[in-house]
Amino acid sequence: MIVFRTYNVIAPKFKIEDLVDGGIVAVRKAFGNGDFQEDDYLVGIAAKNATEVRETFEELLKLGFSFDDKSGSSDDFAVMAKEGIWWNVGWLVSNMEGCWFIADVEAPVR
């Protein structure tokens, strides 16, 4: 489970391994100095405000993730904020406590 912070940029590890040269090691290196969480399936990068979220987006794009400006969404990562999820992705389940990868046995039922 990734525990909620004010803003959380969430990515599944399988996407990281598919998209990022160097995989999870490269992502840890890029974001390891911040509030970085991970479980067996997900990585969560905390941000204090929308500006930091945008900076995290930009770093993820440099690493190989995609974001569709037209729809304002991505299937590679998601943002969980105090107001809720910014766009839905099929691989994420959440409640007031945090979020889980949909196949995690500890994930709540949708």
N, C-alpha and C positions, 0 to 999 in steps of 0.2 A: 504494500500500500504506500502511496505517496501522500504524505500528510499535507493538508492545505496550508499555504502561506497566503499573503495578500494576493499575489499573482504567481501562478505556476505554469511554466512551459513544460509540457509533458510529451515525451516521445517513447515509443516502444523500442525495446532493444533490438527486435528483429529488423526494424527499419534502419536503425543505426548501423547494424552489421551489413545490411544491403547497400546503403547509400554512402557511407562515410569511409574514405580511405583511412585505414587504421582502426576502424570500428569504435568500440566503446572506449578503448584506451585514448584515442584522439579526442573524443567528447569529454572524457574526464580531464584531460590536459587543458582543453579549451575553457572549461567551466569549473574546474576543480577548486579555484580560489573563492568561489561564491557559495551560496547555500545550495548544495547539490545533493539530491537524494536519489537512491535507487533501490529497487527490489529485484526479484528474479526476472521481471518482465518489463519494467518501466524505468525511465530516468525522469527526474523532475528537477527543473532549474528554477529557483525562486527569483522573483523580481519584486522590487518595492513599489514600482509605479509603471504606468504605461510606457514611459520613455525607456525604462530598463527592459520591458518586454520587447519593444522594437529593436533594441540593441541585441537581445538574445536571438530574435528572428534573423537579423542580419548575419550574426555569427553562424547560425544553423544553415542559412543559404550558402555561405562560403564553404561549409563542410559538405554540401551536396544535397541538402533538403530542398523541397520545392514549396512554393506558396503561390496561390493564384490570386493576384491582385483584383481581378474582375469579380470573383465570387467572395473574396475576403476570407479564404479558408485554405486548408491543407489537409491531406490525408496522412502526411508524414508526422505531424505533431499537432498538438491542441493547446489551448490556453484555458486554464481553470482560474477564475478570478472570484473575488468575494461576491460578485453579482451572479456567478454561474459560468458555465462553459461558453466560450465565444463562438464556437461552431461545433457541431456534432461530428464525431468520428465513430465508426463501427467497432473499434477495438477498445474503447474506454467505457468503464462503468464508474459512476461516482455517487456519493451521498454527502451528507454534511460533515463527515469525518475525513474523507479523502477520496482517492480514486485508485482503481485497480484495472489491470488488463483483463479483458472479458473472459479469458480462459483460466485465470487464476482461481484456484479452488476456494480461496477466501473471499472472492468478489461477491458482493450482494447480488441478488437476483434483480434484474431490471423490472 
